[in-house]
Amino acid sequence: MVFAEPVTLTGQKVVLEPLTAAHADAMEAAAADGELWKLWYTSVPAPGRMAAEIERRLGLQRSGSMLPFAVIDPGSGKASGMTTCMNIDATHRRVEIGSTWYAKSVQRTGLNTEAKLLLLTHAFEALKCIAVEFRTHWMNQQSRAAIARIGAKQDGVLRNHQIASDGSYRDTVCFSIIESEWPAVKRHLQFQLER
């Protein structure tokens, strides 16, 4: 039995559907909204590289280490970005929520809050995870603030953790939510969405 099967997660502001190769053109358009590939501390595919990125994510899905999602606006049916459950550890029932990016026009709209609520609910209540991790670049202040806002606690910083495509070193900030914290985090996210 596979620990994490592809699934559609549906909210009011967002639908997370299994990522497929058919999403490539829509994701190119979403990434163009804000020219997201120009943010040097992220890894949003540049124009012409989206199909390869989707295939990379689908390959990780086939190996059992990733569950990639297309982020869709339920009103328009338009693609708004990508997110994943990644670094899946079935033995220890842990996942990382990451490799997430959103079109500029949907940032700060509540979409991320609901997407994280859907992903965390799936992780803790369907997959019975004992912990969910989040990681981001030290320089990505917007991402760090968003992760803290949802209720994750900072675990630490992995110094010189990765070498970026431009040769620079990435310090990775690690956050997590553990199983016992989930009820309070869930209520907090629901409260944020109700406001």
Protein Blocks (a to p, Z undefined) as FASTA:
>chain_A
ZZbacdddddfkbccddddfklmmmmmmmmmnoplmlmmkbccdcehilmmmmmmmmmmm
mnopaccdddddfklopafbdcddehiafknopaddehiacdfklgonlmmmmmmmmmmm
mmmmmnopabdcddddfklmmlmmmmmmnopacfbdcehkbccfkopacddddddddfkl
mmmmmmmmmmmmmZZ
